[in-house]
Every structure is written in structure tokens, then in C-alpha cells.
Amino acid sequence: MRIDILTLFPAMLDGFLSESMLGRAQEAKLLEINVRNIRDWAQDKHRTTDDRPFGGGAGMLMRCEPVFAAIEAVQTPGCRRIYLTPDGVPFTAAKAEQLSHEKHLVLLSGHYEGIDQRIRDTIIDEEISIGDYVLTNGTLAAAVVVDALARFIPGVLGEEMSLTHESFTRKLLDFPQYTRPAEFRGMSVPEVLLSGNHAEIEKWRHARRMEKTRSVRPDLLK
Ligand code: ADE
């Protein structure tokens, strides 16, 4: 799968892309991620990418010319062009899985107060928000989308991890987990987990998941 991230702050993604699972996924050629600086497509001598909104109002908007040029330079037939914005459709695990099946994604990170509407109307296929808060720019939002969808690409997670199923695809939060030592600073691991009785362990885990979900995310149970 190929992903192009268009941003004004490419350096924000350096560590994120080279570390851990995503670093390995790229080395293994499961993922090709290209980070592009939108400013490289700025067309005036000051290389501006923003301007004031017609009709007045606070803040600056990303201009059409560099964004159209950047998208047109990287897009391929059938690719999906996504704009990260706090007024987009809320991002979910189901969306991450759906996007993981695409051949090529172009992720546009916004900056300033937003972007010229003509970009959204013509050269963007989908708008995604990662949550009800406003980031200073969409670069971290693009990173979140890439990270979440990469976990659904076969081979990106170790075999062991891919078997532990997704909390959110099953609509319940996870049960508590413990590792050695069985006793630490007077705190013991729940007896049932040391019992070797797998049926009892499953029952206990399910009860804890229900309890946790009811307390933290009752909306998932509706
Ligand atoms: N850009 C700024 N805030 C954002 C958010 N919550 N989701 C996606 N893109 C954003």
C-alpha cells in the first residue's frame, strides 16, 4: 500500500515514520509512505501557501494553487484523497480497516483556519476528524490515521499481536492484564489468572470487560 502525506511540517513525522511497527512495515515493503512538503508547490516568489479569507474573518486559509498542484503531482488513478479536519467525519476502527484495503491514499493535512472550499469540493474524496478537539495542524491527525490503518495490513503486527483481537471492532474495552512477578509491592495478580483454568479465566475476563465498558464507555453497550 502507498500513502502520500501532504503537509507544511514534514519534520513532524520523522520519528513517527521510522520507529517501531511503521519503520519495520516500510522496510518489509508492506507500506510505502512518502511525506511531501506542500510549500514545494507554492507558485509565487515568496512561496506562500496561505491568504486571508474573502468576506473577512479571523485567520488565514490554505490557498488553492499549491494544494491542487501537490495533489495532482502525487495522485494516481483510483487513489483516495482524504483531508484531515476537525469538521470531518469521526475516525473509527471500522474506517481504519476500510482504508487499509486501499491501494493508494493521499492525506492532506490542513493548517491555518482551514483550506479554500474549492479544494474540498473538487479534489478531496473524503474528510476525516480524529476527535472533537482542534489541533494546530492536521499532521498529527494524518499520523494517527496511518498508524491505526497500518495495524490492519497483514504482516504489520507480529503474528501474536494480530491474534489478540481489536477492542473496538468487538465493541468492548479490554480486560486488565498482568505479567511477572505475581506479587509486587504487596499487590497480587488475581488468583484466577494463576489457576490454569481456562474456562474460568475467560469468564473472569469477559466480566471485567463488561465492567470496564459499563463504567468508561456505556455508549458502546447500547
Ligand atoms: N486538524 C486539526 N484538528 C483536527 C482533528 N481533530 N482531526 C483531524 N484533523 C485536524
Residues whose N, C-alpha, C, O or C-beta is under 5 A from the ligand:
A	BS01	ADE	L84 T85 P86 I128 S129 I130 G131 Y133 V134 L135 N137 G138 A141
